[in-house]
Structures are given as structure tokens and as C-alpha cells.
Amino acid sequence: MDPLILDSLQKSTLFAGMSSAEIEAALHAVDFSMKEIPAKKVYSYQGKLCDEAVVILQGELMARMSEANNRALTVDYLKSGSLIAPAFLFAQDKATPVDLKAVNGDVLLLCMSIAGFRKLIDRNRTVRRNFLQLLSSINLFLLHKIKTIYLAPLRQRLAQYLLLMARKHGSNTIPLRHSRQELADFFGVQKSSLIRTLAELEAQNAIFVRRKEIVILDDKRLRSRSSGHPNVIP
């Protein structure tokens, strides 16, 4: 197997803690295939049956849920190493609730049948343990997503997001990899609401908004907005 593919699998959630030799031996016992998704192309539509186990080897997929009234919500961005829709692999209802679309570049996928994946987790204790941990983590993710979308004001959610991105990048300058519309979909709001909230934070001298980046000018002020107590700092 290609060393670059093995390296990607070693970094994946499903094969965490396994050597390249162990991964290659585990996959040798099952049939699998590779699939490439061009940039900006849809891989899977909402309602499609989850009929195979798929690991992202390279690139990133956007998981997006839409309704008939044109409302949309970006559920997550699935990065290299992610197992797609693990909760649906053995569910009675296998219809996935999201569209999956390649984001900025081409995406390379490793695909195996449900039967092959069942054989993999039956025969390999590490893969089985990783899969069970992954399923457990989904509950925490969904609870956090519900809180992010429905329970807190947009200003608070946006401030929390910016502070998280600043920690992730190790800088108060946060590059914007997604459009304003994509960011609005991530928060489940209208684009106009997102732009208005950014403008409010900018007017309070908490941030400075550029075309492709946001600069945190006052992290203490922004942190007060993220806590839901905007009057902490005058």
C-alpha cells in the first residue's frame, strides 16, 4: 500500500494507535477501494443510504443539512482521518441527513462495504475500540452543536468561535477559509445576521474584520462577550 495512504490512516481516528504494518495487515483481510472527489463536487446527497464505510485520506468534506425553504445548516467540516457517518453504518435507518461536498481541494477516500467493515472490527480489537470511542464522542459533539446553535445568542457563539480559532492558530489573526455564507450556515443563521453581529463586535473594538481574516483586538473584551456577560468590561 502507498506509504502516504498508510500515513494518513495512522493519523485517522479509526486506526489510532496502530503501526503501518498492523494497518496494512488488517486491511489485507477485507476488500476496499479508493475514490477521488474533485474540489467543489458533491460526494453524497441528503437522504442517500449509508451503504459503505468511508475514511477521508486527504482533503476535507463539508457536511451540510438543508430544508425545502432554503434554510441550511453546516453541521461539520470532516477533515483527513475522519470516518464518515459512523452512527449510520449499522443503523436501521441508513438515510444520511446531510449533503457531503468537497470544500477547497480534491478529496481522496478509502471505501469498504458494510460487510467488510464488520469483518474488520470483528477481527481487530484496536479498530473495534476506536470505533466504539468514536460513537461515544458523537453524543458529546451533538450536545455541543445543539448548545452552539439554539441555546446561546449569536454574539456569544461567534465570540466563542473566534477565541477557539485563535487558540487553534496560536495567533489573534484568524484566517477565514470559508465564505460569509458558509460561516452563517455553520451557525444556522442568515448571512445578514452574521454580518450584523460581526459589525457589532467590530464597533465595540473587540475585533477588526478584513476580507479574508479577522483580527482580535481585545481578547478580554471578546471573552466577556463569549461568557454571555457583556457588561463585565465597559
Secondary structure, 3 states (H helix, E strand, C coil): CCHHHHHHHHCCCCCCCCCHHHHHHHHHCCCCEEEEECCCCEEECCCCECCEEEEEEECCEEEEEECCCCCEEEEEEECCCCECCHHHCCCCCCECCCEEEECCCCEEEEEEEHHHHHHHHHHCHHHHHHHHHHHHHHHHHHHHHHHHHHHCCHHHHHHHHHHHHHHHHCCCEEECCCCHHHHHHHHCCCHHHHHHHHHHHHHCCCEEECCCEEEECCHHHHHHHHCCCCCCCC
